[in-house]
Amino acid sequence: MIPLSLEAVAAAVGGRLCDVSDACVLVTAPAVVDSRTVEPGGLFAALPGEHTDGHAFAADVVKAGAVAVLAGRPVGVPAVVVDDVLDALAALARTVLAAVPEATVIGLTGSAGKTSTKDLLAQVLPELGPTIATVKSFNGEIGMPLAVTHLVQGVRYIVLEMGARGIGHIAHLTRIAPPSVGLVLNVGTAHVGEFGGQEQIAQAKGELVEALPANGLAVLNADDPLVAAMASRTSARVLTFGVENDADVRAVDVALDASGRASFTLTAAETRARVGLSLHGVHHVSNALAAAAVAVGLGASVEKTAAALSRAVLVASGRMEVTDRPDGVRVINDAFNANPDSMKAAFMALEAMADGRRTIAVLGEMKELGADGGEGDQALALVNDLIQPGDIVLVKGSHSVGLEHTAVCLTQPDTVSSSRDR
């Protein structure tokens, strides 16, 4: 984090110092809300949780090296006391961002593929300058400000996922971190039960491009009509990407190898370069195109962008994570979460990898779909004697039902666990 004294933190968030012996002591590490992840020199934001209150861990985090606690009340250790910790966290993020005016904020949103695309951008944009990106999938009103606090001097690009559960959420995030580049991947059916329909999802996702300045850049998916229509909602320059439709940045000659890894020819500005992805699943072609469009739109060459995409590796666990066991069983761990669009992509990847081998899918429920949920997404049990050497096992579902643990267990050569046992 940009070094800030506790006195400066208090001024930035409108708080008061409590139990602080030295107001000049510096906060030098990122803010966290999980007491287990605090770093020496960091700041702990004490938020109330579902099962406990962060204030209860104040003494522990200071003992672990935190400089102070961002708290709603005195906690007996050095603290910046504020009326609302979440609002203070947003104010802190704005202050950190303002301290690095040369950093270009790239916001991205979509119903599916945000984290994978963010990870690709984090591996492509260093061709243009030092880059940092959202930690894991921290993309909401808590996670995104936390991600901003990782910013340090010298960073040229900061890539921020922006998620939403309703109208106005992304607009709120763009007020915390005003973007110069806005990337919209797709409007799918994830969280449709919370939004009320795809049109409402499109309305919410489009808040990102509405926040762009006139000299900004909107990167839109030409293959998604609801996303393409967002061009009318921004005064920024528009750059499109796509596979199926005409776009400024396109993928042609798409092919899959026996492991479901895609290759394609990246075309932009009458220049072509071949890309060979190490990621599994044809859906990553669109994610790679999105990252390429941002990079090219910011001035990167097509050739260097293609080379960087070809070098990119899987970063986030639980998303098309492929492991081959010693007995020949291949486990595809895509259990981080599920929605109809990601489920379709997972089954397409499973089919591409099959090549005559027997395939097994272990499916968890898909939540937040409202009336479209149905009974077909009930979790299935995977029993030990169902798996035979050479099988391909896809573990797909929601992290809330424990399938991530099932997938991890399946990768162990001596143990095959049932989701029923978890």
C-alpha positions as CSV (number, residue, x, y, z in Angstrom):
1,M,0.0,0.0,0.0
2,I,1.0,3.6,-0.4
3,P,2.6,4.5,3.0
4,L,0.2,6.6,5.0
5,S,0.5,7.7,8.6
6,L,-2.3,6.8,11.0
7,E,-2.9,10.6,11.2
8,A,-3.3,10.7,7.4
9,V,-5.6,7.6,7.4
10,A,-7.8,9.2,10.0
11,A,-8.0,12.4,8.0
12,A,-8.8,10.4,4.8
13,V,-11.7,8.4,6.3
14,G,-13.1,11.1,8.6
15,G,-12.1,9.1,11.8
16,R,-10.4,9.7,15.1
17,L,-7.4,8.1,16.6
18,C,-7.9,6.0,19.7
19,D,-5.3,4.2,21.8
20,V,-2.6,5.4,19.4
21,S,0.7,6.4,21.0
22,D,2.3,7.6,17.7
23,A,0.1,9.2,15.1
24,C,3.0,9.3,12.6
25,V,3.4,5.5,12.5
26,L,3.0,4.3,8.9
27,V,0.6,1.9,7.4
28,T,2.6,0.2,4.7
29,A,0.7,-3.1,3.9
30,P,-2.7,-3.6,2.4
31,A,-6.0,-3.5,4.4
32,V,-7.7,-6.8,5.1
33,V,-11.0,-7.9,6.6
34,D,-9.8,-11.5,7.4
35,S,-7.7,-11.4,10.5
36,R,-5.8,-14.5,9.3
37,T,-4.4,-12.6,6.3
38,V,-3.1,-9.5,8.0
39,E,0.5,-8.5,7.1
40,P,3.0,-6.6,9.3
41,G,2.4,-2.9,8.7
42,G,-1.2,-3.5,7.5
43,L,-4.6,-2.3,8.6
44,F,-7.4,-4.5,9.7
45,A,-11.0,-3.3,8.9
46,A,-13.3,-4.7,11.6
47,L,-16.5,-5.5,9.8
48,P,-19.4,-7.5,11.3
49,G,-19.6,-10.9,9.7
50,E,-22.3,-13.6,9.3
51,H,-21.1,-15.5,12.4
52,T,-18.8,-13.1,14.3
53,D,-17.7,-9.5,14.5
54,G,-14.3,-8.4,13.3
55,H,-13.9,-6.2,16.4
56,A,-13.4,-9.4,18.4
57,F,-10.1,-10.0,16.6
58,A,-8.6,-6.5,17.2
59,A,-6.0,-7.6,19.7
60,D,-5.0,-10.6,17.6
61,V,-4.3,-8.6,14.5
62,V,-2.2,-6.0,16.3
63,K,-0.2,-8.8,17.9
64,A,0.2,-10.3,14.4
65,G,1.7,-7.0,13.1
66,A,-1.2,-4.8,12.1
67,V,-0.5,-1.1,12.7
68,A,-4.1,-0.4,13.7
69,V,-7.7,-1.4,13.4
70,L,-10.3,0.5,11.3
71,A,-13.1,0.2,13.8
72,G,-16.6,1.3,14.6
73,R,-15.7,1.7,18.3
74,P,-12.7,1.7,20.6
75,V,-11.2,-1.8,20.8
76,G,-8.4,-1.4,23.4
77,V,-5.6,-1.4,20.7
78,P,-4.5,1.3,18.2
79,A,-7.5,2.2,16.1
80,V,-9.0,4.7,13.7
81,V,-12.6,4.9,14.9
82,V,-15.2,5.8,12.3
83,D,-19.0,5.9,12.1
84,D,-19.2,3.3,9.3
85,V,-16.2,1.0,8.6
86,L,-17.4,0.1,5.1
87,D,-17.7,3.7,4.1
88,A,-14.3,4.4,5.6
89,L,-12.8,1.5,3.6
90,A,-14.1,3.1,0.4
91,A,-12.7,6.5,1.4
92,L,-9.3,4.9,2.1
93,A,-9.3,3.3,-1.3
94,R,-10.0,6.6,-3.0
95,T,-7.2,8.2,-1.1
96,V,-4.7,5.5,-2.1
97,L,-5.8,5.7,-5.7
98,A,-5.4,9.5,-5.7
99,A,-1.8,9.1,-4.5
100,V,-0.9,7.3,-7.8
101,P,-2.5,9.5,-10.5
102,E,-0.5,7.9,-13.3
103,A,-2.2,4.5,-12.6
104,T,-4.9,3.7,-15.2
105,V,-8.0,2.0,-13.7
106,I,-9.4,-0.8,-15.8
107,G,-12.8,-2.0,-14.6
108,L,-14.3,-5.2,-15.8
109,T,-17.6,-6.8,-15.3
110,G,-19.8,-9.6,-16.7
111,S,-22.0,-12.5,-15.6
112,A,-19.2,-15.0,-16.2
113,G,-15.5,-15.0,-16.8
114,K,-14.5,-12.0,-14.8
115,T,-11.8,-13.6,-12.7
116,S,-10.3,-15.6,-15.6
117,T,-10.2,-12.5,-17.8
118,K,-8.7,-10.4,-14.9
119,D,-5.9,-13.0,-14.5
120,L,-5.2,-12.9,-18.3
121,L,-5.1,-9.1,-18.2
122,A,-2.6,-9.2,-15.3
123,Q,-0.4,-11.3,-17.5
124,V,-0.8,-9.3,-20.7
125,L,-0.7,-5.7,-19.6
126,P,2.9,-5.9,-18.1
127,E,4.0,-5.6,-21.7
128,L,2.9,-2.0,-21.4
129,G,3.8,-1.3,-17.8
130,P,3.7,-2.5,-14.2
131,T,0.3,-4.0,-13.4
132,I,-1.7,-5.2,-10.4
133,A,-5.1,-6.7,-10.3
134,T,-7.9,-7.7,-8.0
135,V,-7.0,-10.3,-5.4
136,K,-8.8,-13.6,-6.1
137,S,-12.4,-12.6,-6.8
138,F,-12.6,-9.6,-4.5
139,N,-15.1,-7.6,-6.6
140,G,-17.8,-6.1,-4.4
141,E,-18.2,-3.2,-2.0
142,I,-15.8,-4.8,0.4
143,G,-13.4,-6.7,-1.9
144,M,-12.7,-4.0,-4.5
145,P,-11.6,-1.3,-2.0
146,L,-9.3,-3.9,-0.4
147,A,-7.8,-4.7,-3.8
148,V,-7.1,-1.0,-4.3
149,T,-5.1,-0.8,-1.1
150,H,-2.5,-3.1,-2.8
151,L,-1.5,-0.2,-5.0
152,V,2.0,1.1,-4.8
153,Q,4.0,3.8,-6.5
154,G,5.1,2.9,-10.0
155,V,2.1,0.9,-11.0
156,R,0.8,1.8,-14.4
157,Y,-2.4,-0.3,-14.6
158,I,-4.7,-1.5,-11.9
159,V,-7.3,-4.1,-13.1
160,L,-10.4,-4.2,-10.9
161,E,-13.3,-6.7,-11.1
162,M,-16.6,-5.0,-10.4
163,G,-19.4,-7.3,-9.4
164,A,-23.0,-6.5,-8.7
165,R,-26.1,-7.9,-7.0
166,G,-28.4,-5.2,-8.1
167,I,-28.9,-1.9,-9.9
168,G,-26.5,0.8,-8.6
169,H,-23.8,-1.5,-7.2
170,I,-21.3,-1.0,-10.1
171,A,-22.0,2.8,-10.2
172,H,-21.0,2.8,-6.5
173,L,-17.8,1.0,-7.2
174,T,-16.9,3.3,-10.0
175,R,-17.2,6.3,-7.6
176,I,-14.6,4.6,-5.4
177,A,-12.3,3.8,-8.3
178,P,-13.2,5.8,-11.4
179,P,-12.2,3.8,-14.5
180,S,-10.5,5.0,-17.6
181,V,-11.2,1.6,-19.3
182,G,-14.4,-0.4,-19.0
183,L,-14.6,-4.0,-20.1
184,V,-18.0,-5.7,-20.3
185,L,-17.7,-9.5,-21.0
186,N,-21.3,-10.7,-21.2
187,V,-24.8,-10.5,-19.8
188,G,-25.8,-14.0,-18.7
189,T,-28.0,-15.6,-16.1
190,A,-25.8,-15.6,-13.0
191,H,-27.7,-13.9,-10.2
192,V,-30.8,-13.5,-12.4
193,G,-33.0,-14.4,-9.4
194,E,-31.6,-11.4,-7.5
195,F,-31.8,-9.0,-10.5
196,G,-35.2,-10.1,-11.8
197,G,-34.2,-10.7,-15.4
198,Q,-31.4,-10.2,-18.0
199,E,-32.5,-6.7,-19.0
200,Q,-32.0,-5.7,-15.4
201,I,-28.5,-7.4,-15.4
202,A,-27.7,-5.4,-18.6
203,Q,-28.8,-2.2,-16.9
204,A,-26.5,-2.9,-14.0
205,K,-23.5,-4.0,-16.0
206,G,-23.8,-1.0,-18.3
207,E,-23.2,1.3,-15.3
208,L,-19.5,0.6,-15.9
209,V,-19.4,2.2,-19.4
210,E,-21.6,5.1,-18.2
211,A,-18.9,6.0,-15.7
212,L,-16.1,6.3,-18.4
213,P,-14.8,9.8,-19.3
214,A,-15.0,11.0,-22.9
215,N,-11.3,10.2,-23.4
216,G,-11.8,6.7,-22.0
217,L,-12.1,3.3,-23.6
218,A,-15.2,1.0,-23.6
219,V,-14.4,-2.6,-24.6
220,L,-17.6,-4.5,-25.5
221,N,-18.4,-8.1,-26.5
222,A,-19.8,-8.0,-30.1
223,D,-21.1,-11.5,-29.7
224,D,-23.5,-10.5,-26.9
225,P,-26.3,-8.2,-28.2
226,L,-27.0,-6.9,-24.7
227,V,-23.4,-5.9,-24.3
228,A,-23.0,-4.5,-27.8
229,A,-26.0,-2.2,-27.2
230,M,-24.1,-0.6,-24.3
231,A,-22.1,1.4,-26.9
232,S,-25.0,3.9,-26.8
233,R,-24.5,4.5,-23.1
234,T,-21.0,5.9,-23.2
235,S,-19.2,8.9,-24.8
236,A,-15.9,7.0,-24.6
237,R,-14.2,5.4,-27.6
238,V,-15.7,1.9,-28.2
239,L,-13.6,-1.2,-29.2
240,T,-15.4,-4.5,-29.8
241,F,-14.2,-8.1,-29.6
242,G,-15.8,-11.3,-30.8
243,V,-15.7,-14.7,-32.4
244,E,-19.1,-15.0,-34.1
245,N,-19.6,-11.4,-35.3
246,D,-17.6,-8.7,-36.9
247,A,-15.5,-6.9,-34.3
248,D,-12.4,-4.8,-34.0
249,V,-10.6,-7.6,-32.3
250,R,-11.4,-11.1,-33.5
251,A,-10.5,-14.7,-33.2
252,V,-10.5,-16.8,-36.4
253,D,-9.4,-20.4,-37.1
254,V,-10.3,-21.5,-33.6
255,A,-9.2,-25.1,-32.8
256,L,-9.1,-27.4,-29.7
257,D,-6.5,-29.9,-28.9
258,A,-7.2,-33.3,-27.2
259,S,-7.0,-31.6,-23.8
260,G,-9.6,-29.0,-24.6
261,R,-7.0,-26.2,-25.0
262,A,-7.9,-23.6,-27.6
263,S,-5.7,-22.0,-30.2
264,F,-6.8,-19.2,-32.6
265,T,-5.5,-16.4,-34.8
266,L,-5.8,-13.0,-33.1
267,T,-6.7,-10.3,-35.7
268,A,-6.8,-6.6,-35.0
269,A,-5.9,-3.5,-37.1
270,E,-5.2,-5.8,-40.1
271,T,-2.5,-7.6,-38.1
272,R,-2.6,-11.3,-37.3
273,A,-0.8,-13.5,-34.7
274,R,-1.4,-17.0,-33.5
275,V,-2.4,-17.7,-29.9
276,G,-2.1,-21.0,-28.2
277,L,-3.8,-21.0,-24.8
278,S,-2.7,-23.3,-21.9
279,L,-6.2,-22.8,-20.3
280,H,-8.8,-25.5,-20.8
281,G,-12.1,-24.8,-22.5
282,V,-13.1,-23.0,-25.7
283,H,-14.9,-20.3,-23.6
284,H,-11.4,-18.9,-22.8
285,V,-11.2,-17.7,-26.4
286,S,-13.7,-15.0,-25.6
287,N,-11.9,-14.2,-22.3
288,A,-8.5,-14.0,-24.1
289,L,-10.1,-11.8,-26.8
290,A,-11.4,-9.4,-24.2
291,A,-7.9,-9.1,-22.6
292,A,-6.4,-8.7,-26.0
293,A,-8.8,-5.9,-26.9
294,V,-8.0,-4.0,-23.8
295,A,-4.2,-4.4,-24.4
296,V,-4.5,-3.4,-28.1
297,G,-6.8,-0.5,-27.2
298,L,-4.1,0.8,-24.8
299,G,-1.4,0.6,-27.4
300,A,0.1,-2.9,-27.2
301,S,1.1,-4.7,-30.4
302,V,-1.0,-7.6,-31.7
303,E,2.2,-9.8,-31.8
304,K,3.3,-9.1,-28.2
305,T,-0.3,-9.5,-27.0
306,A,-0.6,-12.9,-28.7
307,A,2.7,-14.0,-27.2
308,A,1.7,-12.9,-23.7
309,L,-1.6,-14.7,-24.0
310,S,0.2,-17.9,-25.1
311,R,2.4,-17.7,-22.0
312,A,-0.5,-17.0,-19.7
313,V,-1.2,-19.7,-17.1
314,L,-4.1,-20.6,-14.8
315,V,-4.1,-18.5,-11.6
316,A,-7.4,-18.9,-9.8
317,S,-8.1,-22.4,-8.4
318,G,-11.4,-24.1,-8.9
319,R,-11.9,-22.8,-12.4
320,M,-11.2,-25.4,-15.1
321,E,-8.3,-26.7,-13.1
322,V,-7.2,-29.9,-14.6
323,T,-5.2,-32.6,-12.8
324,D,-4.1,-36.0,-14.1
325,R,-3.9,-38.7,-11.5
326,P,-1.3,-41.5,-11.6
327,D,-4.1,-44.0,-12.3
328,G,-5.1,-42.2,-15.5
329,V,-8.2,-40.4,-14.0
330,R,-8.4,-36.8,-15.1
331,V,-10.1,-34.5,-12.7
332,I,-11.5,-31.1,-13.9
333,N,-12.1,-28.9,-10.9
334,D,-14.5,-26.2,-11.9
335,A,-16.3,-26.2,-8.6
336,F,-15.8,-22.6,-7.5
337,N,-19.2,-21.5,-8.6
338,A,-21.9,-22.3,-11.1
339,N,-24.5,-20.7,-13.3
340,P,-26.1,-21.9,-16.6
341,D,-23.5,-20.2,-18.8
342,S,-20.5,-21.6,-16.9
343,M,-22.2,-25.0,-16.7
344,K,-22.5,-25.0,-20.5
345,A,-18.9,-24.0,-20.9
346,A,-17.8,-26.8,-18.5
347,F,-19.7,-29.5,-20.4
348,M,-18.3,-28.3,-23.7
349,A,-14.8,-28.6,-22.3
350,L,-15.6,-32.1,-20.9
351,E,-16.8,-33.2,-24.3
352,A,-13.7,-31.8,-26.0
353,M,-11.5,-33.8,-23.6
354,A,-13.4,-37.0,-23.8
355,D,-11.9,-38.6,-26.9
356,G,-13.6,-41.9,-26.3
357,R,-13.0,-41.9,-22.5
358,R,-15.8,-42.2,-20.0
359,T,-16.9,-39.0,-18.5
360,I,-18.5,-38.4,-15.1
361,A,-20.0,-35.1,-13.9
362,V,-20.5,-34.3,-10.2
363,L,-22.8,-31.4,-10.1
364,G,-23.7,-29.0,-7.3
365,E,-26.7,-26.8,-7.1
366,M,-26.9,-23.4,-8.8
367,K,-28.1,-20.7,-6.6
368,E,-29.4,-17.2,-7.1
369,L,-31.4,-18.2,-10.2
370,G,-34.9,-17.4,-8.9
371,A,-37.7,-19.2,-10.6
372,D,-35.3,-20.6,-13.3
373,G,-33.4,-22.7,-10.7
374,G,-35.3,-26.0,-11.3
375,E,-34.6,-29.4,-9.8
376,G,-31.9,-30.4,-12.3
377,D,-29.2,-28.7,-10.4
378,Q,-29.4,-30.9,-7.2
379,A,-26.1,-32.2,-6.0
380,L,-25.2,-35.7,-7.1
381,A,-23.1,-38.1,-5.0
382,L,-19.9,-39.5,-6.5
383,V,-19.2,-43.0,-5.1
384,N,-15.8,-44.7,-5.0
385,D,-16.6,-47.6,-7.2
386,L,-18.0,-45.4,-10.0
387,I,-14.5,-44.1,-11.0
388,Q,-12.3,-46.3,-13.1
389,P,-8.8,-45.7,-14.5
390,G,-8.9,-43.5,-17.5
391,D,-12.2,-41.7,-16.6
392,I,-12.6,-38.0,-16.8
393,V,-14.4,-36.5,-13.8
394,L,-15.8,-33.0,-13.9
395,V,-16.6,-31.4,-10.6
396,K,-18.9,-28.5,-11.2
397,G,-21.0,-26.5,-8.8
398,S,-21.1,-23.9,-6.1
399,H,-18.4,-23.4,-3.4
400,S,-21.3,-23.2,-1.0
401,V,-22.0,-26.9,-1.2
402,G,-18.5,-28.1,-0.6
403,L,-17.7,-29.5,-4.1
404,E,-14.4,-27.6,-4.1
405,H,-13.3,-30.0,-1.3
406,T,-14.5,-32.9,-3.3
407,A,-12.4,-31.9,-6.3
408,V,-9.3,-31.4,-4.1
409,C,-9.8,-34.8,-2.6
410,L,-10.2,-36.4,-6.0
411,T,-6.8,-35.2,-7.1
412,Q,-5.1,-37.3,-4.3
413,P,-3.9,-40.6,-5.9
414,D,-4.7,-42.8,-2.9
415,T,-8.1,-41.4,-2.0
416,V,-11.3,-41.1,-3.9
417,S,-13.9,-39.3,-1.8
418,S,-17.6,-39.0,-2.3
419,S,-19.3,-35.6,-2.1
420,R,-21.7,-37.5,0.2
421,D,-18.8,-37.9,2.6
422,R,-18.2,-34.2,2.6
